[in-house]
């Protein structure tokens, strides 16, 4: 599904700053340091046989075929060549330690139990439930293995809320500067405000999306979802209670033009020009009209007629507009799931569980997600490689003994 069915398998470069975790950051860095982007690319090209090319505009690696099916088929073929046995239409609902204290037993729905000497828990998150993700990995980690979880929540998810000006603007897109600011003057306990790396912003029928929104939505969703859950709500609820004075705020500059430059534009001759026309020089017409309406300025107002107080209101709407976030579009629209098994409960040199020997974890079941751009693939490759190699090494060592 990723990359518009083209499959952006890797970013061209990555650091820990491209990822989000509530666990110790040094543990995230340890996993990422185990395999570089370049070595991962070489593996995909030489061992998997997947030709890759860089899309310069987005700094991502795509298959030269632009086919996600080729990625899937070559990975499956490489697994089968290595002796992997796939069992389709099969659901593992739980794991229990073997009755002899050795190994593990997998509870398989609609089938007999299976024994395993080592298990890699790679069951994904809750996002895109239409393809089968249901959070079973989280349930197994907590219920069967005794792990603590940072409660899951939808991440990289579109937000819902009213559009400025009172009129819907679906389909309008614009390049913006977007940030999330702490509500309190002290910056929320000293934390720096977050700024979107990308600028694309899209109005949807229900609210807002686009790369800039997806970059930052977790900063709003996580605290509000957790607050809702603490009051007895469901973690799947998509509508928030009204934000409180301590809720984070999403603030937008609609054009990237600084306040000082807008000040000049809104005072420059000719004075007979309409204020809304001056905005349309830098913004889509529908958005310009909406922002003028949001500020309370008459749409027929001319530059020479714009009062100082009204100009100040309009400048604030243009450069420091606070989006009224009412909720999110849920796991069915979330690119990934935030939260998961705390990295502090894993040996990040091997991805082995520190609670359950013989269990290894990787991918989205762990408390890590990356921003859009191939970073979640990179986390899957790095953590999956560590988990798989470590599980194999553990079995091999036991055999040697």
BATIZA-387271 format. One line per field, with one value per residue (C-alpha): x, y, z; residue number from 1; chain; residue in three letters. Coordinates in nm, 2 decimals, padded with zeros to 4 digits. Example, Ala and Ser with C-alpha at 12.3 -4.5 7.8 and 13.67 -1.06 7.14 Angstrom:
REM BATIZA-387271
xx = [01.23 / 01.37]
yy = [-00.45 / -00.11]
zz = [00.78 / 00.71]
i = [1 / 2]
ch = [A / A]
aa = [ALA / SER]
REM end
This chain:
REM BATIZA-387271
xx = [00.00 / 00.28 / 00.41 / 00.09 / 00.15 / 00.51 / 00.66 / 00.92 / 01.13 / 01.39 / 01.48 / 01.81 / 01.94 / 01.81 / 01.89 / 01.71 / 01.54 / 01.33 / 01.17 / 00.94 / 00.95 / 00.85 / 01.13 / 01.50 / 01.63 / 01.97 / 01.79 / 01.64 / 01.98 / 02.13 / 01.90 / 01.94 / 02.32 / 02.31 / 02.25 / 02.30 / 02.07 / 02.35 / 02.40 / 02.03 / 02.01 / 02.29 / 02.10 / 01.78 / 01.97 / 02.22 / 02.06 / 01.69 / 01.75 / 01.55 / 01.67 / 01.63 / 01.64 / 01.63 / 01.33 / 01.51 / 01.20 / 01.12 / 01.47 / 01.33 / 01.44 / 01.17 / 01.20 / 01.30 / 00.98 / 00.77 / 00.59 / 00.52 / 00.42 / 00.78 / 00.90 / 00.67 / 00.74 / 01.11 / 01.10 / 00.88 / 01.11 / 01.42 / 01.25 / 01.15 / 01.50 / 01.63 / 01.38 / 01.11 / 00.77 / 00.47 / 00.13 / -00.15 / -00.49 / -00.34 / -00.37 / -00.16 / -00.38 / -00.14 / 00.19 / 00.26 / 00.59 / 00.64 / 00.52 / 00.88 / 01.00 / 01.17 / 01.07 / 00.72 / 00.38 / 00.18 / -00.19 / -00.31 / -00.67 / -00.86 / -00.56 / -00.34 / -00.08 / 00.27 / 00.60 / 00.87 / 01.22 / 01.23 / 00.96 / 00.99 / 00.69 / 00.64 / 00.26 / 00.24 / 00.01 / -00.35 / -00.34 / -00.52 / -00.75 / -00.89 / -00.57 / -00.60 / -00.40 / -00.59 / -00.34 / -00.29 / 00.08 / 00.02 / -00.22 / 00.03 / 00.32 / 00.11 / -00.11 / 00.12 / 00.47 / 00.42 / 00.55 / 00.45 / 00.32 / 00.31 / -00.06 / -00.11 / -00.26 / -00.31 / 00.00 / 00.07 / -00.31 / -00.53 / -00.70 / -01.07 / -01.20 / -01.37 / -01.21 / -01.14 / -01.41 / -01.70 / -01.70 / -01.57 / -01.25 / -01.20 / -00.94 / -00.76 / -00.38 / -00.12 / 00.25 / 00.26 / 00.47 / 00.31 / 00.42 / 00.28 / 00.33 / 00.29 / -00.01 / 00.18 / 00.42 / 00.70 / 00.69 / 00.53 / 00.80 / 01.09 / 01.01 / 01.08 / 00.79 / 00.78 / 00.80 / 00.68 / 00.97 / 00.75 / 00.51 / 00.23 / -00.12 / -00.45 / -00.80 / -01.02 / -01.40 / -01.35 / -01.06 / -00.69 / -00.42 / -00.11 / 00.26 / 00.29 / -00.02 / 00.09 / 00.44 / 00.29 / -00.05 / 00.08 / 00.17 / -00.20 / -00.34 / -00.13 / -00.21 / -00.57 / -00.63 / -00.46 / -00.66 / -00.98 / -00.88 / -00.80 / -01.16 / -01.29 / -01.31 / -01.18 / -00.84 / -01.02 / -01.24 / -01.19 / -01.35 / -01.17 / -01.32 / -01.28 / -00.91 / -00.81 / -00.57 / -00.29 / -00.36 / -00.10 / -00.18 / -00.14 / -00.04 / 00.00 / 00.15 / -00.06 / 00.20 / 00.54 / 00.55 / 00.66 / 00.43 / 00.66 / 00.63 / 00.25 / 00.24 / 00.41 / 00.18 / -00.13 / -00.01 / 00.15 / -00.01 / -00.24 / -00.47 / -00.78 / -00.68 / -00.90 / -00.75 / -00.87 / -00.70 / -00.37 / -00.40 / -00.49 / -00.14 / 00.01 / -00.27 / -00.54 / -00.84 / -01.08 / -00.84 / -00.77 / -01.15 / -01.19 / -00.91 / -01.05 / -01.38 / -01.21 / -01.05 / -01.38 / -01.26 / -01.53 / -01.45 / -01.51 / -01.25 / -00.98 / -00.61 / -00.66 / -00.97 / -00.81 / -00.81 / -00.50 / -00.69 / -00.84 / -00.50 / -00.36 / -00.63 / -00.57 / -00.19 / -00.25 / -00.49 / -00.23 / 00.08 / -00.04 / -00.37 / -00.46 / -00.63 / -00.94 / -00.86 / -01.17 / -01.04 / -00.86 / -00.96 / -00.87 / -00.67 / -00.83 / -00.66 / -00.35 / -00.02 / 00.12 / 00.05 / 00.23 / 00.32 / 00.39 / 00.63 / 00.87 / 01.23 / 01.35 / 01.21 / 01.41 / 01.78 / 01.83 / 02.15 / 01.93 / 01.57 / 01.53 / 01.26 / 01.40 / 01.08 / 01.05 / 01.37 / 01.34 / 01.10 / 01.22 / 01.03 / 01.05 / 00.86 / 00.55 / 00.48 / 00.77 / 00.74 / 00.89 / 00.75 / 00.92 / 00.79 / 00.66 / 00.93 / 01.04 / 01.15 / 00.90 / 01.04 / 01.39 / 01.28 / 01.12 / 01.44 / 01.68 / 01.48 / 01.37 / 01.72 / 01.84 / 01.55 / 01.58 / 01.96 / 01.95 / 01.68 / 01.88 / 02.20 / 02.03 / 01.90 / 02.24 / 02.41 / 02.17 / 02.23 / 02.61 / 02.57]
yy = [00.00 / 00.24 / 00.49 / 00.48 / 00.11 / 00.19 / 00.10 / 00.34 / 00.08 / 00.31 / 00.68 / 00.79 / 00.88 / 00.87 / 00.96 / 00.90 / 01.24 / 01.09 / 00.86 / 00.89 / 00.68 / 00.72 / 00.48 / 00.58 / 00.74 / 00.57 / 00.23 / 00.35 / 00.47 / 00.14 / -00.05 / 00.20 / 00.18 / -00.19 / -00.15 / 00.15 / 00.27 / 00.19 / -00.16 / -00.22 / -00.10 / -00.33 / -00.62 / -00.54 / -00.51 / -00.79 / -01.06 / -00.99 / -00.89 / -00.57 / -00.29 / 00.04 / 00.41 / 00.74 / 00.97 / 01.30 / 01.51 / 01.29 / 01.14 / 00.79 / 00.46 / 00.30 / -00.02 / 00.06 / -00.12 / 00.11 / -00.21 / -00.30 / -00.64 / -00.70 / -00.61 / -00.86 / -01.13 / -01.10 / -01.10 / -01.41 / -01.58 / -01.51 / -01.65 / -01.97 / -02.01 / -01.99 / -02.26 / -02.05 / -02.22 / -01.99 / -02.08 / -01.86 / -01.80 / -01.88 / -01.67 / -01.71 / -01.59 / -01.65 / -01.80 / -01.99 / -02.13 / -02.50 / -02.73 / -02.86 / -02.50 / -02.51 / -02.33 / -02.20 / -02.32 / -02.12 / -02.12 / -02.13 / -02.04 / -02.33 / -02.56 / -02.75 / -02.59 / -02.57 / -02.58 / -02.32 / -02.29 / -01.92 / -01.67 / -01.34 / -01.13 / -00.93 / -00.88 / -00.51 / -00.26 / -00.15 / 00.07 / -00.03 / -00.29 / -00.38 / -00.57 / -00.78 / -00.58 / -00.61 / -00.55 / -00.91 / -00.86 / -00.60 / -00.84 / -01.13 / -00.90 / -00.78 / -01.07 / -01.37 / -01.22 / -00.97 / -00.67 / -00.31 / -00.11 / 00.26 / 00.25 / 00.24 / 00.54 / 00.63 / 00.81 / 00.98 / 01.03 / 01.30 / 01.53 / 01.64 / 01.99 / 02.29 / 02.49 / 02.86 / 03.11 / 02.87 / 02.74 / 02.39 / 02.38 / 02.02 / 01.97 / 02.29 / 02.24 / 02.48 / 02.50 / 02.60 / 02.63 / 02.42 / 02.37 / 02.23 / 02.46 / 02.39 / 02.56 / 02.69 / 02.98 / 02.77 / 02.55 / 02.25 / 02.16 / 02.29 / 02.09 / 02.26 / 02.31 / 02.07 / 02.20 / 02.00 / 01.91 / 01.91 / 02.18 / 02.02 / 02.08 / 01.95 / 02.03 / 01.72 / 01.68 / 01.61 / 01.83 / 01.84 / 01.61 / 01.63 / 01.57 / 01.86 / 01.75 / 01.38 / 01.48 / 01.64 / 01.49 / 01.25 / 01.54 / 01.62 / 01.27 / 01.10 / 01.32 / 01.36 / 00.99 / 00.90 / 01.16 / 01.02 / 00.66 / 00.76 / 00.89 / 00.55 / 00.62 / 00.38 / 00.41 / 00.37 / 00.68 / 00.93 / 01.24 / 01.43 / 01.60 / 01.98 / 02.06 / 02.20 / 02.48 / 02.23 / 02.07 / 02.12 / 02.37 / 02.33 / 02.67 / 02.75 / 03.01 / 02.96 / 03.08 / 03.08 / 03.46 / 03.63 / 03.87 / 04.17 / 04.10 / 04.06 / 04.39 / 04.55 / 04.38 / 04.50 / 04.86 / 04.89 / 05.09 / 05.10 / 05.17 / 05.10 / 04.73 / 04.49 / 04.32 / 03.98 / 04.04 / 04.10 / 03.77 / 03.59 / 03.68 / 03.43 / 03.19 / 02.99 / 03.21 / 03.00 / 02.99 / 03.37 / 03.44 / 03.21 / 03.37 / 03.72 / 03.60 / 03.43 / 03.76 / 03.95 / 04.18 / 04.27 / 04.10 / 04.44 / 04.62 / 04.80 / 04.83 / 05.20 / 05.13 / 04.85 / 04.96 / 04.90 / 04.66 / 04.47 / 04.44 / 04.30 / 04.04 / 03.95 / 03.92 / 03.68 / 03.47 / 03.46 / 03.37 / 03.23 / 03.06 / 02.80 / 02.50 / 02.38 / 02.01 / 01.80 / 01.45 / 01.22 / 00.98 / 00.66 / 00.36 / 00.30 / 00.61 / 00.62 / 00.53 / 00.37 / 00.29 / 00.49 / 00.33 / -00.04 / -00.26 / -00.04 / -00.06 / -00.05 / -00.40 / -00.53 / -00.60 / -00.37 / -00.55 / -00.85 / -00.74 / -01.02 / -00.98 / -00.91 / -01.06 / -01.38 / -01.56 / -01.70 / -01.42 / -01.15 / -00.84 / -00.61 / -00.37 / -00.19 / -00.39 / -00.20 / 00.16 / 00.32 / 00.48 / 00.69 / 00.99 / 00.93 / 00.87 / 00.51 / 00.55 / 00.28 / 00.04 / 00.11 / 00.04 / -00.28 / -00.39 / -00.29 / -00.44 / -00.74 / -00.82 / -00.80 / -01.01 / -01.28 / -01.32 / -01.32 / -01.59 / -01.81 / -01.76 / -01.86 / -02.18 / -02.26 / -02.20 / -02.43 / -02.70 / -02.67 / -02.73]
zz = [00.00 / 00.07 / -00.17 / -00.38 / -00.44 / -00.56 / -00.22 / -00.09 / 00.08 / 00.23 / 00.30 / 00.16 / 00.51 / 00.86 / 01.22 / 01.55 / 01.51 / 01.23 / 01.48 / 01.78 / 02.10 / 02.46 / 02.56 / 02.63 / 02.31 / 02.35 / 02.30 / 01.97 / 01.86 / 01.94 / 01.71 / 01.42 / 01.46 / 01.40 / 01.03 / 00.81 / 00.53 / 00.28 / 00.40 / 00.40 / 00.05 / -00.06 / 00.10 / -00.09 / -00.42 / -00.40 / -00.18 / -00.25 / -00.61 / -00.60 / -00.83 / -00.65 / -00.76 / -00.57 / -00.61 / -00.57 / -00.49 / -00.18 / -00.09 / -00.10 / -00.25 / -00.48 / -00.68 / -01.04 / -01.14 / -00.93 / -00.82 / -00.46 / -00.58 / -00.70 / -00.35 / -00.19 / -00.44 / -00.42 / -00.04 / -00.03 / -00.29 / -00.08 / 00.23 / 00.05 / -00.09 / 00.27 / 00.38 / 00.53 / 00.55 / 00.52 / 00.68 / 00.54 / 00.69 / 01.03 / 01.34 / 01.65 / 01.94 / 02.23 / 02.35 / 02.67 / 02.81 / 02.74 / 03.02 / 03.06 / 03.11 / 02.77 / 02.47 / 02.40 / 02.28 / 02.02 / 02.05 / 01.69 / 01.61 / 01.45 / 01.46 / 01.70 / 01.92 / 01.79 / 01.98 / 01.92 / 02.07 / 01.98 / 01.87 / 01.69 / 01.76 / 01.44 / 01.44 / 01.35 / 01.52 / 01.49 / 01.18 / 00.86 / 01.03 / 00.68 / 00.61 / 00.93 / 01.19 / 01.52 / 01.80 / 01.88 / 01.92 / 02.20 / 02.37 / 02.36 / 02.49 / 02.78 / 02.87 / 02.80 / 02.84 / 03.12 / 02.92 / 03.00 / 02.70 / 02.62 / 02.54 / 02.16 / 01.97 / 01.60 / 01.46 / 01.13 / 01.12 / 00.96 / 01.21 / 01.22 / 01.29 / 01.14 / 00.85 / 00.89 / 00.78 / 00.84 / 00.49 / 00.40 / 00.19 / 00.09 / -00.17 / -00.11 / -00.07 / 00.03 / 00.14 / 00.51 / 00.82 / 01.09 / 01.45 / 01.78 / 02.07 / 02.44 / 02.60 / 02.89 / 02.87 / 03.02 / 02.71 / 02.88 / 03.13 / 02.92 / 02.60 / 02.27 / 02.04 / 01.74 / 01.38 / 01.08 / 00.85 / 00.54 / 00.42 / 00.24 / 00.39 / 00.26 / 00.37 / 00.38 / 00.41 / 00.78 / 00.87 / 00.77 / 00.63 / 00.42 / 00.51 / 00.76 / 00.96 / 00.96 / 01.08 / 01.39 / 01.46 / 01.73 / 01.95 / 01.98 / 01.95 / 02.21 / 02.51 / 02.42 / 02.36 / 02.68 / 02.88 / 02.72 / 02.82 / 03.18 / 03.20 / 03.09 / 02.72 / 02.46 / 02.30 / 01.97 / 02.03 / 01.75 / 01.91 / 02.18 / 02.48 / 02.44 / 02.47 / 02.80 / 02.89 / 02.91 / 02.57 / 02.30 / 02.03 / 01.65 / 01.50 / 01.13 / 00.91 / 00.59 / 00.35 / 00.52 / 00.48 / 00.79 / 00.98 / 00.89 / 00.52 / 00.54 / 00.73 / 00.43 / 00.18 / 00.37 / 00.37 / 00.03 / -00.25 / -00.43 / -00.15 / -00.36 / -00.39 / -00.20 / 00.10 / -00.02 / -00.35 / -00.17 / 00.01 / -00.32 / -00.45 / -00.20 / -00.12 / -00.30 / -00.36 / -00.15 / 00.14 / 00.11 / 00.12 / 00.42 / 00.62 / 00.56 / 00.68 / 00.98 / 01.08 / 01.07 / 00.79 / 00.53 / 00.20 / 00.02 / 00.24 / 00.06 / 00.17 / 00.25 / 00.46 / 00.67 / 01.04 / 01.25 / 01.49 / 01.20 / 01.03 / 01.36 / 01.36 / 01.00 / 01.06 / 01.34 / 01.13 / 00.85 / 01.05 / 01.39 / 01.33 / 01.58 / 01.43 / 01.62 / 01.64 / 01.74 / 01.68 / 01.45 / 01.17 / 01.36 / 01.30 / 00.96 / 00.83 / 01.05 / 00.87 / 01.18 / 01.55 / 01.82 / 02.15 / 02.20 / 02.40 / 02.58 / 02.44 / 02.81 / 02.84 / 02.54 / 02.50 / 02.20 / 02.11 / 02.01 / 02.04 / 02.30 / 02.56 / 02.91 / 03.05 / 02.85 / 02.74 / 02.39 / 02.27 / 02.03 / 01.91 / 01.61 / 01.40 / 01.50 / 01.81 / 01.96 / 02.09 / 01.78 / 01.47 / 01.20 / 01.00 / 00.65 / 00.39 / 00.43 / 00.79 / 00.92 / 00.66 / 00.79 / 01.15 / 01.03 / 00.84 / 01.13 / 01.42 / 01.22 / 01.12 / 01.48 / 01.61 / 01.34 / 01.36 / 01.74 / 01.75 / 01.51 / 01.71 / 02.03 / 01.88 / 01.72 / 02.05 / 02.24 / 01.97 / 02.02 / 02.39]
i = [1 / 2 / 3 / 4 / 5 / 6 / 7 / 8 / 9 / 10 / 11 / 12 / 13 / 14 / 15 / 16 / 17 / 18 / 19 / 20 / 21 / 22 / 23 / 24 / 25 / 26 / 27 / 28 / 29 / 30 / 31 / 32 / 33 / 34 / 35 / 36 / 37 / 38 / 39 / 40 / 41 / 42 / 43 / 44 / 45 / 46 / 47 / 48 / 49 / 50 / 51 / 52 / 53 / 54 / 55 / 56 / 57 / 58 / 59 / 60 / 61 / 62 / 63 / 64 / 65 / 66 / 67 / 68 / 69 / 70 / 71 / 72 / 73 / 74 / 75 / 76 / 77 / 78 / 79 / 80 / 81 / 82 / 83 / 84 / 85 / 86 / 87 / 88 / 89 / 90 / 91 / 92 / 93 / 94 / 95 / 96 / 97 / 98 / 99 / 100 / 101 / 102 / 103 / 104 / 105 / 106 / 107 / 108 / 109 / 110 / 111 / 112 / 113 / 114 / 115 / 116 / 117 / 118 / 119 / 120 / 121 / 122 / 123 / 124 / 125 / 126 / 127 / 128 / 129 / 130 / 131 / 132 / 133 / 134 / 135 / 136 / 137 / 138 / 139 / 140 / 141 / 142 / 143 / 144 / 145 / 146 / 147 / 148 / 149 / 150 / 151 / 152 / 153 / 154 / 155 / 156 / 157 / 158 / 159 / 160 / 161 / 162 / 163 / 164 / 165 / 166 / 167 / 168 / 169 / 170 / 171 / 172 / 173 / 174 / 175 / 176 / 177 / 178 / 179 / 180 / 181 / 182 / 183 / 184 / 185 / 186 / 187 / 188 / 189 / 190 / 191 / 192 / 193 / 194 / 195 / 196 / 197 / 198 / 199 / 200 / 201 / 202 / 203 / 204 / 205 / 206 / 207 / 208 / 209 / 210 / 211 / 212 / 213 / 214 / 215 / 216 / 217 / 218 / 219 / 220 / 221 / 222 / 223 / 224 / 225 / 226 / 227 / 228 / 229 / 230 / 231 / 232 / 233 / 234 / 235 / 236 / 237 / 238 / 239 / 240 / 241 / 242 / 243 / 244 / 245 / 246 / 247 / 248 / 249 / 250 / 251 / 252 / 253 / 254 / 255 / 256 / 257 / 258 / 259 / 260 / 261 / 262 / 263 / 264 / 265 / 266 / 267 / 268 / 269 / 270 / 271 / 272 / 273 / 274 / 275 / 276 / 277 / 278 / 279 / 280 / 281 / 282 / 283 / 284 / 285 / 286 / 287 / 288 / 289 / 290 / 291 / 292 / 293 / 294 / 295 / 296 / 297 / 298 / 299 / 300 / 301 / 302 / 303 / 304 / 305 / 306 / 307 / 308 / 309 / 310 / 311 / 312 / 313 / 314 / 315 / 316 / 317 / 318 / 319 / 320 / 321 / 322 / 323 / 324 / 325 / 326 / 327 / 328 / 329 / 330 / 331 / 332 / 333 / 334 / 335 / 336 / 337 / 338 / 339 / 340 / 341 / 342 / 343 / 344 / 345 / 346 / 347 / 348 / 349 / 350 / 351 / 352 / 353 / 354 / 355 / 356 / 357 / 358 / 359 / 360 / 361 / 362 / 363 / 364 / 365 / 366 / 367 / 368 / 369 / 370 / 371 / 372 / 373 / 374 / 375 / 376 / 377 / 378 / 379 / 380 / 381 / 382 / 383 / 384 / 385 / 386 / 387 / 388 / 389 / 390 / 391 / 392 / 393 / 394 / 395 / 396 / 397 / 398 / 399 / 400 / 401]
ch = [A / A / A / A / A / A / A / A / A / A / A / A / A / A / A / A / A / A / A / A / A / A / A / A / A / A / A / A / A / A / A / A / A / A / A / A / A / A / A / A / A / A / A / A / A / A / A / A / A / A / A / A / A / A / A / A / A / A / A / A / A / A / A / A / A / A / A / A / A / A / A / A / A / A / A / A / A / A / A / A / A / A / A / A / A / A / A / A / A / A / A / A / A / A / A / A / A / A / A / A / A / A / A / A / A / A / A / A / A / A / A / A / A / A / A / A / A / A / A / A / A / A / A / A / A / A / A / A / A / A / A / A / A / A / A / A / A / A / A / A / A / A / A / A / A / A / A / A / A / A / A / A / A / A / A / A / A / A / A / A / A / A / A / A / A / A / A / A / A / A / A / A / A / A / A / A / A / A / A / A / A / A / A / A / A / A / A / A / A / A / A / A / A / A / A / A / A / A / A / A / A / A / A / A / A / A / A / A / A / A / A / A / A / A / A / A / A / A / A / A / A / A / A / A / A / A / A / A / A / A / A / A / A / A / A / A / A / A / A / A / A / A / A / A / A / A / A / A / A / A / A / A / A / A / A / A / A / A / A / A / A / A / A / A / A / A / A / A / A / A / A / A / A / A / A / A / A / A / A / A / A / A / A / A / A / A / A / A / A / A / A / A / A / A / A / A / A / A / A / A / A / A / A / A / A / A / A / A / A / A / A / A / A / A / A / A / A / A / A / A / A / A / A / A / A / A / A / A / A / A / A / A / A / A / A / A / A / A / A / A / A / A / A / A / A / A / A / A / A / A / A / A / A / A / A / A / A / A / A / A / A / A / A / A / A / A / A / A / A / A / A / A / A / A / A / A / A / A / A / A / A / A / A / A / A / A / A / A / A / A / A / A / A / A / A / A / A / A / A / A / A]
aa = [UNK / UNK / UNK / UNK / UNK / UNK / UNK / UNK / UNK / UNK / UNK / UNK / UNK / UNK / UNK / UNK / UNK / UNK / UNK / UNK / UNK / UNK / UNK / UNK / UNK / UNK / UNK / UNK / UNK / UNK / UNK / UNK / UNK / UNK / UNK / UNK / UNK / UNK / UNK / UNK / UNK / UNK / UNK / UNK / UNK / UNK / UNK / UNK / UNK / UNK / UNK / UNK / UNK / UNK / UNK / UNK / UNK / UNK / UNK / UNK / UNK / UNK / UNK / UNK / UNK / UNK / UNK / UNK / UNK / UNK / UNK / UNK / UNK / UNK / UNK / UNK / UNK / UNK / UNK / UNK / UNK / UNK / UNK / UNK / UNK / UNK / UNK / UNK / UNK / UNK / UNK / UNK / UNK / UNK / UNK / UNK / UNK / UNK / UNK / UNK / UNK / UNK / UNK / UNK / UNK / UNK / UNK / UNK / UNK / UNK / UNK / UNK / UNK / UNK / UNK / UNK / UNK / UNK / UNK / UNK / UNK / UNK / UNK / UNK / UNK / UNK / UNK / UNK / UNK / UNK / UNK / UNK / UNK / UNK / UNK / UNK / UNK / UNK / UNK / UNK / UNK / UNK / UNK / UNK / UNK / UNK / UNK / UNK / UNK / UNK / UNK / UNK / UNK / UNK / UNK / UNK / UNK / UNK / UNK / UNK / UNK / UNK / UNK / UNK / UNK / UNK / UNK / UNK / UNK / UNK / UNK / UNK / UNK / UNK / UNK / UNK / UNK / UNK / UNK / UNK / UNK / UNK / UNK / UNK / UNK / UNK / UNK / UNK / UNK / UNK / UNK / UNK / UNK / UNK / UNK / UNK / UNK / UNK / UNK / UNK / UNK / UNK / UNK / UNK / UNK / UNK / UNK / UNK / UNK / UNK / UNK / UNK / UNK / UNK / UNK / UNK / UNK / UNK / UNK / UNK / UNK / UNK / UNK / UNK / UNK / UNK / UNK / UNK / UNK / UNK / UNK / UNK / UNK / UNK / UNK / UNK / UNK / UNK / UNK / UNK / UNK / UNK / UNK / UNK / UNK / UNK / UNK / UNK / UNK / UNK / UNK / UNK / UNK / UNK / UNK / UNK / UNK / UNK / UNK / UNK / UNK / UNK / UNK / UNK / UNK / UNK / UNK / UNK / UNK / UNK / UNK / UNK / UNK / UNK / UNK / UNK / UNK / UNK / UNK / UNK / UNK / UNK / UNK / UNK / UNK / UNK / UNK / UNK / UNK / UNK / UNK / UNK / UNK / UNK / UNK / UNK / UNK / UNK / UNK / UNK / UNK / UNK / UNK / UNK / UNK / UNK / UNK / UNK / UNK / UNK / UNK / UNK / UNK / UNK / UNK / UNK / UNK / UNK / UNK / UNK / UNK / UNK / UNK / UNK / UNK / UNK / UNK / UNK / UNK / UNK / UNK / UNK / UNK / UNK / UNK / UNK / UNK / UNK / UNK / UNK / UNK / UNK / UNK / UNK / UNK / UNK / UNK / UNK / UNK / UNK / UNK / UNK / UNK / UNK / UNK / UNK / UNK / UNK / UNK / UNK / UNK / UNK / UNK / UNK / UNK / UNK / UNK / UNK / UNK / UNK / UNK / UNK / UNK / UNK / UNK / UNK / UNK / UNK / UNK / UNK / UNK / UNK / UNK / UNK / UNK / UNK / UNK / UNK / UNK / UNK / UNK / UNK / UNK / UNK / UNK / UNK / UNK / UNK / UNK / UNK / UNK]
REM end
